[in-house]
Amino acid sequence: MRVFVTGATGFVGSAVTRELLGAGHEVVGLARSDRSVRALKAMGAQAHLGDLTDLDSLRRGAEAADGVAHLAFIHDFGNLTASGEADLRAIEAIGEVLEGTGKPLVVTSGLLTAPGRVGTEEDPADPDSPGRHRLASETATLALAERGVSSSVLRLPPSVHGEGDAGFVPMFIDLARDKGVSAMVGDGSNRWAAVHRLDAARLFRLALEAAPAGVRLHAIGDEEVPFREIAGAIGRGLDVPIVSVAPEEATDHFGWLGHFAAVDMRASAVLTGKLLGWRPEHPALLPDLEAGHYFRTA
């Protein structure tokens, strides 16, 4: 299969690219810079020049492919609404050229289930979810299944971890290093779902190869890791005290990360496992933190 991959050189996208290539697929990655072109060629993939806002480039890339994996996203935490709108436009452009072809389209989403309970693949997008900026994209992707596209949504948890991670966990590590303490909100009993990026990459491949049209998939390795255990692993890794911050002081301590430090986002992947035979095989979040690579400094 010739697969057009947006975000093909990112933390998760590069793992997806290698996973697809290792399974014998051909990968054409969206590249917006010479550096991205070189990275794709080094992995054995081809480059397609453009970016997420170049809709004509997205249409051309999708039209020439047998399937599309959409992972690119503009992570502007100061204006996630605008990021979500750009993502929706990109999906609509890709969908235009895939309509009626029956080709697979796998679109990345976040956990859009209701906070405070274990979310499943059957749960529709919740407008109160922390990932609500992706709600319209998820709805549009699933609607494409009614227009002759084998579309599916692949929801990623708050932590997609592994060597090279630049997401929330490294941000909390940097904050703890700067503050001299590793903090949690209250008793840290709020819980996060997590997945190793190599397990997530394998699920993207399986979804492209075999997911039915119109399904939601969950890439979940850990269903629920208490944040106090994440804070504890960070404290041990940096050899700094582990402290509790009152909810009303979370913003003062964490800044914009305060919301994510307090969020409770649990989820399961039982239905995904039954549907595609997917099971996590790589280290869970806490063993990955204990391995030490998160705490290396240049």
Secondary structure as UniProt FT lines:
FT   STRAND          2..6
FT   TURN            7..9
FT   HELIX           11..22
FT   TURN            23..24
FT   STRAND          26..31
FT   HELIX           34..43
FT   STRAND          46..49
FT   TURN            52..53
FT   HELIX           55..63
FT   STRAND          67..70
FT   TURN            77..78
FT   HELIX           80..98
FT   TURN            99..101
FT   STRAND          104..110
FT   TURN            115..116
FT   STRAND          118..119
FT   TURN            121..122
FT   TURN            127..128
FT   TURN            130..131
FT   HELIX           132..134
FT   HELIX           135..143
FT   HELIX           144..147
FT   STRAND          150..156
FT   STRAND          159..161
FT   TURN            163..164
FT   HELIX           168..179
FT   STRAND          182..185
FT   TURN            186..187
FT   STRAND          191..196
FT   HELIX           197..210
FT   TURN            213..214
FT   STRAND          215..218
FT   STRAND          222..226
FT   HELIX           227..238
FT   STRAND          242..245
FT   HELIX           247..249
FT   HELIX           250..254
FT   HELIX           255..257
FT   HELIX           258..262
FT   STRAND          265..267
FT   HELIX           270..276
FT   HELIX           285..290
FT   HELIX           293..295
//
